[in-house]
Amino acid sequence: MRHHSATHLLHHTLQEILGQHVQQKGSLVSHDRLRFDFSHTEAVTKDQLRNIEITVNSRIMENSVVSIQAMACDEAKAAGAKALFNEKYGDIVRTVTMGTSFELCGGTHVSRTGDIGAFKIIREGGIASGIRRIEALAGPLAWEAIYHQENDTEVQKNFATIKQRELEKTIEHLKEKMIAEQADRLRIEAKKIKDINVIGKRFGRCRP
């Protein structure tokens, strides 16, 4: 139910952010995820995905009542209900309204959008020419994905810090080794003058 209701909010948000050319081309709703295929000619950018995710979660937090109503098919379409072009509908259809989302649908839904809990996009990609796919999670599964993402980010930061420290130690070790090698070379070049080891070295050019 959470994933199904989240799919409606996602569809509505995609049209707002990407454009009214977006049309549903397929979907999968299960207990562990949702998958939504839609018409779009280019990859969805990171900024767009972020805006989509934020907008869907904002609509979830509005806690709008999910209203289900039977209507005449022509009346529902005239009122702006989204319908699948390849789907055949009878004279009487079932409409689902949640906030500004208004679609023809025969599936089960939550009572209020707040019941969805949270929404998290986990993947976006192309599956055919002009067809994109978004996979996402809702409810506790979404929170779990968010938690793991934060954990992974923290692990990456810690790993980067460790690598930086190791690099600094390696550089310091090389510096010490170079200094020691230079000192050894200078000792070899030393000449004794009256029992004193003298090292003579000229750096650069002497000016007159």
N, C-alpha and C positions, 0 to 999 in steps of 0.2 A: 504493500500500500504506500509506504514512504517513497519507494523508488518510482512507483507509477505517478504519484502526485508531483514528485520532483521533475519527472519527465515533462509534464505539462508546463511547469514554470520555466524549465530549460528551453523548450520550444518557443515560448512567448518571448523570452529574453534574447534568444538568438536572432529573432526577427527584428527586435529593437536595436541590437548592437551591430549586427552584420548587414541587416537590410531585409526588406519585405520579400526579396527573391528567395529567401530561405524557406524550403518546404520539406516536410518530413518524408524520408525515403525508406524508412524502416526503423524498427525499435525492438528492444528486448528488455523486459522487466522481470527480474527474478529477486529472490530473497537476499542475494549477496551483491547485486550491482544493477546498474541500468546501462543500456547502450542505445545511442540515438544517432541515426544516419540522416543526413540532410544535404540538400543541394547548396553547393558553394564552390566557386571556381578556384579558390586559393587557400593556402594554409592559414589557419587562424593564428594570429600572432600571440605572443606571451601576454602582452598588454590587454588584448581583447579577451583572452581566456581568463585573465585576472578580473576584468570588469564583469564578465559573464558570471563568474563564481560569486563575486561580491553582490551583484544584483539579485541573483537567485537567493542567496542567504538573507539579503535584506527583505525580500518578499516572504521568506519563511518566517522571519521575525515580526512581520506585520500581523501574523497570526489571523489571517483572513478566514472567514467561514468558507468551507468548501460546499457549494450549493449544487445539488443534483436535481435536474428537472426534465420531465418528458415534454417534448414540443413537436409540433409539425416540422418535418424536415425543411420545407421551403421557408418557414418562419424562422427557424434556427439559423439557416444560412444567410437569410436577409439581415438578421441581427448581428452577423459577423462571426458566427461560430466557425472555428477552423475545422475543416474536414479533409480526409485523405482523398485525393483525386481518383485513385483506383478502387476505392472502397464503395461497395453498393450499400445504400441505406434504404430503409423502409419509409413509409409515410410518417411514422412517429419515431423520433430519435431521442436519445438520452444525452442531455447536455451537462457539462461539468464546468462550473464557474469557481475560480479562486482568485480573488483580487481582480486584476485586469485580464487574466487568462480566461478564455471562453472557447471550449472545444466540444466536439461530438465525441463521446466515449462511452463504452459499455463496461469498463473495468471498475475495480474497487479502488477506493481512495480513503485518505485520512479525513477526519472531521474538520480539522483546521490546519492551515499551512504550518503553524507552529509545531504540529505533531511530527513533521518531517525531521525536525531537530537540527540538522546541518546538511550541507551539500559540498562535496569535494570532487573536482575533476581529477582523474588519475591518468587519462590518456586522450590525445587527439591526433588524428591522422587521416590520410586519404585512403579510400578503399576502391575507388574507381574514378574515371574521368568526371570531374565536377561533383563528386560525392565525398563528403567528409564524415568522419565518425568521432563521436565523443563518448567516452566511457566514464562513469562517475559513480560515487557512493553517496548514500543518504543515511541519516540517523547515526547510531553508535559506530557503524562501520566507517562513516566519514570522519568522526572524531578520532578513531583509531588510526586512520590514514594520516590525519593531520599530526597526531602525536609522533608517529614513526618518521614522518618527514622532518619534524623539528629535531628528533633524535639523530637522524642521519646527518642533518646539517651541523649539529654539534660535534658529531664524530669527525666529520670532514674538517671542521675548524681545529679540533684537537690534533688531528693527523697533520694538518698543515703547520701547526705550531711546533710539533715534534720534529718534522722534517726541516723546518727553519733552524731549530736549535742544533740539529745534527750537521746541517750545512755550515753553520757558524763555527762549530767545533772543528770540522774538517778544514776550513779555511785557516783557522788559528793554528792547527797542527802543521799545515803546509808552510805557513809563515815561519814557525819555529824551526822547521826542517831546513828551509832555505837559509835562514840566519846561521844555523849551525854549519851548513855546508860552506857558506861564504867564509865563516870564521876558520874552518879547516883549511880552505884554500889560502887564506891570508897567512896562516901559521906556516904552511909549506913554503910560501914565498918569502918568509922572513929571513933577513940576513943579520949575522952577528957582527956588531961593531963594538969592539972593546967590551965583550961579554954582555952586550945589551942586544936583545932581539929588536931589529928595526924593520918596520914594514913601510915601504914607500909606494904611494898610489897617486896617480894624477887623474882628476875627474874634469872632463870638459877641456876647453882650450884656455890657455893662459893669455891674458891680454897684455900687450906691451905697456 
